[in-house]
C-alpha cells in the first residue's frame, strides 16, 4: 500500500528547529513586552529581516542571524491571540514551567526552585520572549545585540538581565570546540528528523519530524501530537503551524564540586579503573555520563575513549550473554550484562534508553528531544569555586513539553523507567539528579557502578552524590513560523 507523505516548507520554519548552528558566538536575550502588539510591533519589524529560516544557506554562512521564541504570557501581553485561541494550546505551555503541574515533573528545588530563578531579578512569568542571536565573530555579535536591544528600547520592550552585574546576559562561553564546563563533548545523539509517511508506518519512529513540528501528526505508535492543529483550532492552529516548542532552560554547573568528587573518589576506586589517579577520574567521569569525555560511548568503547567511536550511535543496551541462562525467557530479558559497561543511571542512558524495555506505565518508545544550546560563562581555572556563574544554555525542542521534555526529567529524578527495574530507594541520574533531601526515603542520592563480574559484592557505590547542577531559570516558548512572525511584524 502506498501512503501519502508530507512535505514541509523550510522557508517557513525557524532554522534552529531543523539544524544545529555552528556559529561560535551567540547571546540569548530575555524580554518583557510593556504593551500590546501595537506598542511592540516595531521590535518584531526590526528583527524580522535577520530571522534565520531552515533553508540551506549555501557556502556562505550569514555573519549575523537570530531566532525568536514567545511564551504564553508574552502572547497574552501582545494580545496576538485571544483567550479562546490560547485555550487550544497544551496546558503545559499555557501554564508555564513554574506551576505545580510542570514542577511535578521537573522537581526543581532549593537553589534551583522557581522562586529563585533568574537570580530573583524578575519573576518567571515576566519572560515574554527570548531572542537567540548568532554571529561569526565577536564584533558581529556585539553589533547584532546592539541592534536587538535598540529595537527593544524604541518599541516598548524591556530587556531582562538574568545573571550577575559583571556578566548580565546569557552569552556563549568560549570553551574548546563542542565542550561544556564539565569537560564533555556535547551535541551528540540528535533525532534524525525524518519525514516519513503520515499513514501508520510499520515501525513507529520517535525521530519523525511530525513529533516535533506542529501541524503534521499524529503518527502510529506515538502519543506525541503537537498542537494546536486542525481546522477546529481556528487561528490558534494557523498561528502555531510549522512552529515548535522550546523548553529554554539555563542550568548552573558546579564545576568545582564535580572536579572535587572525581578527585576524591579516584583515591578509593579499584585498580581496574586505571593505573593513575587521573585515569581513574576519567573512568568515573565516563561512568557517570555513559560516554567518555571525547564522546565515545561506553557500550562501544568500554575500556578507553577512541577517536573511531567519538560520535558513535550504533549501539543499544540489551546484550545477551554468550551462553544464555538455562530456562530463561529471553522475550523479557533484563539487560543486566550491559551495566558492566554502562551503569543504569549514567546520564546518556537515562535520557535515551534506546532499546531498553520500558516499564508498563511508559509509552512504547523513549521520547526524543532536539537539543541546541551552548555553555555560558568562562571556564573554571582554579581548584576551588571562583564565584563566577557558568553552565549550560539549553534549548530543548519538542512537540509536547509534557510527553517529551518533562517525561525525560521525570526519568532523570527517578530512574524507574525500565521494565525489570527493582532497586530501592530509586536512584537518580548521576549528573542531573536533583538530590532533593525531602524525598530521600524513596529517592536515593547515590550512584552504583557494577563490577566486572556483576556480583553484588563487587559493585562500587558512591553516596551521597552532591548536587552538581541546578536550574537558573526556565521558559516554555513557542518558536513560531516565519508566517506568524511576519504577522507580528506587520509585514
N, C-alpha and C positions, 0 to 999 in steps of 0.2 A: 504494500500500500504506500502511495506517495502522500506525504503530509505537507501541508502548507508551511512555508518558512517565513520568518520575519526578517526585515532589514531595519537598520537604524540610520538616522541622518546624523552623521558625525558632526556636521557643521552646527547642529542644534544642541549638542551635548557638551557640557563643560569638560575641558581637556583632562583634568586630573582624574576624572572617573575612569577613563579608558587607558591612561598611560601614566607611568611614573616619570616625573620630571627629573632631569639630571643637572639642572641649573645649580651651581654651587652656592648661591646666595639667595636667601629667602627671608621674609618677615611676615608674620601672621598677626594682623591688626584687628582689634575688637572695637566695635562701635555701638553707640546708643542713638536711636533716632529721636529727635526732640519734638517732632511733629508728624503730621500725616504726610502722605506722598507728595502733596502739593508743595510742602515745605522742603522736602528732601530730594525731589526729583533731579535736581541739578547734580547731586552726588553720583547718582547712577548714570546720568548722561555723560559726565566727565570720565567715568571709569569704563564705560561700555566698550570703547574702541580698543582697550587693552585686554579685554576678556579673551582668554585662550580657549578655543574650541578643540574638539577631539580629532580634527583632521590633521593629517601629517604635514609638518611644516617644511619638509624637504631637507636640503643640505645645510640651510642656514637657520639656526635657532634664533627666535626673537630675543633681542637683548633684554627686553622687559615684557612681562605679561602677568596676568592675575586671574584669579577665580573668586567667586563671591558666594557665600552661604548666608542664609537667613533663618533665624529662629522663629518659632511661633509667636513669642512676644513681639518680635520685630514686625511680623506680618500684621499683627493686631494693631501695633502703633501706626504703621503705614496706612492702615485701612485698605490694603491691597486686595484683601478678600473679606467677605462678610462673615459674621459669626456662623451663619448657616453653611457657608462654604467650608470654613475651618472644621466644622463638625465631621466632615468626611475624612479628615486626616486621622491617622492612627493616634491613639491616646498617648502612646509613649512620646511621640513628637510634640503633641499639643500640651501635655502636662510638664514636660521638661525633665532633665535628669536629676534634679534636686528633690523631686517629690517622692513620696513613700513608695509608689508603685515601682519606679525605676531603682530606687535605693534598696528595695528588697532584693534586687539582683546585683547591683554594683557594690553595695555594702561598704561605702566609704565611711570611715570613722576617724576619730582622733584628729591628728593634724591634717588629714585629708577629707574631713567631713564637709558637707556643703556649706555650713555656716563659716567655714574657714577658707572657702575657695577664693581665688584671685587675691590672696593676701588680705582679704577683707577690705579691698579698695572700693568694691561695689558689689551689689547683690547679684546672684546668678541670673535672675530674671531680667536684669538690666542689659545683658548682652543681647543685642538685636541683630547684629550682623558680624560676620568675620570676612575679612579680605585677605586672601592668600597671595602675596606678592613674590615674584620670582625674577631673578636677574642673573646675567652672566658675569658681572663684575660688581665690586662694592660701590663704585661710582654710579653704575646703572641702578642699583638697589636704592641708594640714597636719593637719587632723583625721582624714582618711582614712589618711594614712601613720601617724599615731599609733595608730589602731585596728589596722592591719595589724601593726605592729611589736609592739604589746602582745599581740596574739593569738599571735604567734610566740614571744615570750619566755615566755608562760604555758603553751606546749604543745610544748616540746621542739624548737623550730625556731630555728636561728641565722641572723641576717641577715649576709650577706656584703657588705662595703663595697668596691666596686671602684676608686674614684677616690682622689685625694689627700685629706688630712685636712681641708682647708678646703672641699671640695665632694665628700664621700664618695659620695653617691648619684647615680644617673643621673636627674637632674631636668631636665625640659624647659627649654631656654633661651628667654628671651623676646625673640625676634627679630621683625622685621616679618613680617606675615602670610604664611605659606606659604614663607618663605625658609629656606635653610640657610646655613652660615657662609661658603661661597664666593660667596654673593650670588644664587644661582639660585633661581627659584621651583620648588618641589618638588611631588610628588604628582600629576603629570600622567601620562596613558597607563596607566590601570589596566585589567585584563581586564574584559570585560562581565559575566562570571559568568552566562551564560545557562543555563537549564535546558532542554536540548534532548533529543530522543528518545534512549532508550538504544540502540535498534537503529541500525545503521550509517547515519549521515547522508550526504547527497550530498557535502558538503564537510566534512572534519574541522575541528573548532573547538577550538583550544588554549585558548580562553577559557571553555570549558564548565565549569560548576561541578563536574562529576564528575571533572575533572582536579585538583581541589584538596581536595574533601571526601571523606573515607574512607567507602567502602562503596557507591559508585554507579557504578563503571567496570567494564571499560574501554570506551572508545569507539573507533569505527572510525578508523584512521589515526593513533592516538595510542599511544605507548608508556608513557604515564603511567597507572599502575594503582595508585591509592592503596590501601594495605593496612596492616594485615591486614584481609581482608574475606572473607565467605563462611562457610557452616556449618562447614567443615573447620577453621577457625581458632579455633573454640570461644570461650572467654572473651576471648581477645585481640581477635577481631573484634567482639564485643559491646562491649567497653570502648572500642575505637577508633572505632566507627561514629559518624558526624556530627562527628568530630574533624578536625584539620588539622595539618600540621607547620609549625613556625615556626623558621626559621634566625634566631635572635636574635643580631645582630651589631653590635658597637659599634665605630665607625670614628673614629679621631682624624683631624682635618683640620688640616694645616699651613697656616693661612691666610696667615701672613707669607710663606712660601715661594711660595705661589700668587700673592699680590699682587706680590711681587718679580719673579716670572717674567713676568707681564703687563707690568709697567713696563719691564723690561729689553728684552724683545722688541719693545715698541712703538716703541723708538728706531730699529729697523732694518727694520721692516715697510714694504712698498711703499706708495706714495701711495693706491692704490685701497683700502687697508684703512681709510682715514679721514683727514680733514684734520688732526685734532689727536691728541696722544698719548693722550688719554682715549678718543677714538673708536677708535683702533687697539687699545687694551687691551680694549674691549668686543667688537671684531671677533674678536680672538684668543680671548677667553673663550667666545664663541659657537661658533667653530670647534672648540674643544676639547670642548664639551658636545654640539653638534648642535642646540642651541636658544639663542636669546638669553636673557639673564637674566630677562626678563619671562615666558618660556615659549614665545615664538614659534619654531616650528621653522624651520630654515634652508631646508628644502625648500619651505615656503610663503612665507617672508619672507627671502630670501637676502641682501638689502641692508641691512635695518634692522628692528628689532623693530616690531610692530604690535599695538595693542590688539585688533584684529579676529582675530588668529591666536594669541593668548596661550595658548589651550587647544586649538590646532589638532591634529587627529588624522587627518584625511582626506588622507593622503599616503602615497606609497611611495618606494622608492629606484631602481626600474627606470625609466629615462627614455630613450626612443628619440630619436635626433637628428631634426631637421626633414627631412633627406634621408638616409635610411639608406645606409650604405656599400654599394657595389655588391658583389653576390655574398656578402653577409653572412648567415649562418644566424641569424636573429633568434629561433629557438626556444631558443638557448643564449646569450642576449645579456648581455654583461658591462656593468653599469650604470656605466661609467666617466664618463658625462656628468653623473650626479648628484653626483659628487665635487667638481665645481666649485662646488657649493652646500654640500654637507655632506661633509667628509672621511670616508674609510672608517673611521678609528679614532676618530671622535668618540664620546663615551660613549653617547649615546642610540641611535646606530646600531649599536654593538657589542651592547648588551644587548637590543635589539629590532630586528633587521634587516628586519622586515616582509616585503616581497615579494622580497627578495634571494634569488637561487638559492643554496642551501646546498651545501656540499661533499658528496661521495658518502658519506662516513662519518658524516654527521649525520642526525638524524631529519628527516622530511619537512617539518616546520614548526618555526619558532623556539619554544622554550619560553617560557612566561609566568610571572610571579610576581605575587602580590598584595603590594603594598608599603604598609606602615604605618610609623609612627615619628615622630621629632621630633629637632630639634637639641638638644644639651646644651651647657652652658657659656655664658658671656657672650660677646658679640661682641668681636672684636679692635678696639681703638681706637687702637693705636699702629702705627707703621711696622714696627717690629721685633717679634719674638715676645716676649710678656709672660710666658711660662712657665705660663700658665693652660691647663688641659685643656679642649678644646672639640671638637665633632664631631657625629656622627650616631648616634642610637639607631635601628637598623634592625630592623624586623620583616619578614622576607621569607617569606610564607606560600605553601605549596605542597603538592601531594600526593605528590611524590617529591623528597627533598632532593638525590639524585644526578642525576636527569634534568631537574630544573628549576633549582634554586639553584646546585648545583655545576657544571652544564653551562655556565651563564652565566659563572661565574667562570673556567672554562677559556678561554672566548672573551675575557674581559677581559685575561687574561695572555698570550694567543696569538691574534692576530686572523687566523687562517687558516680561518675557517668558511665563506667564500664559495667557490662552485664554481670561479670563474675567478681566484682569488687566486694571485699568483705573486711577491710581494715577499719578499726575503731580506736580512738577517735579519727574522724575523716581527715586525711592530710590536705594540704593546700599546695598550690603552685609554688615551686621552690623560690621563684624570683618575685612574682607579683602578688602572692597571698597577702591578705590584709592583716593577719596576726591579731585579730580582734580579741582582746583578753576577756571580754564578756561572754564569749562563745567557746571558751577553751574546754568546756565539758564535752562538747560534741565535735569541735573542730580542733585538730591538732596543730601545733606550731613547729613540728619537727620535719625532718627530711630523711627518708630511708633509702639507702643505696644497697641493693642486693650484692652479695659477694659473688665471686666467680663460680662457686659451686651451687649457688642458690639455696644453700642451707640457712635456716633461720639464725643460727649462731654465728654465721659469717657476715651478716648484714652490718652495714655501717649506719649508725643513727646519729643525726645531728639535731640536737634540740636544746633550747628553742632556737629557731631561726629568727634573726632580727627583722624588723620592718625595714625593707630595703627601698621601697617605692611608695610614695603616697601622692594623692591627687592634688594638683594645684587648682584645677577647675575643669569643668566640662560644659559644653554647649551642644545641644542637638540642633543641627542645621539641615535645611533643605538646600541642595545645590540645584537651583532652578535651571531650566533650559535657557538657551540664548533668546528664544522667542519671548519667554516670560521676562527676562532681563531687559529686552528691548521695550517691552510694555512698561516696565517700571521707569525706564529712562525717557519715555515719551517719544520714542523714535519710530 
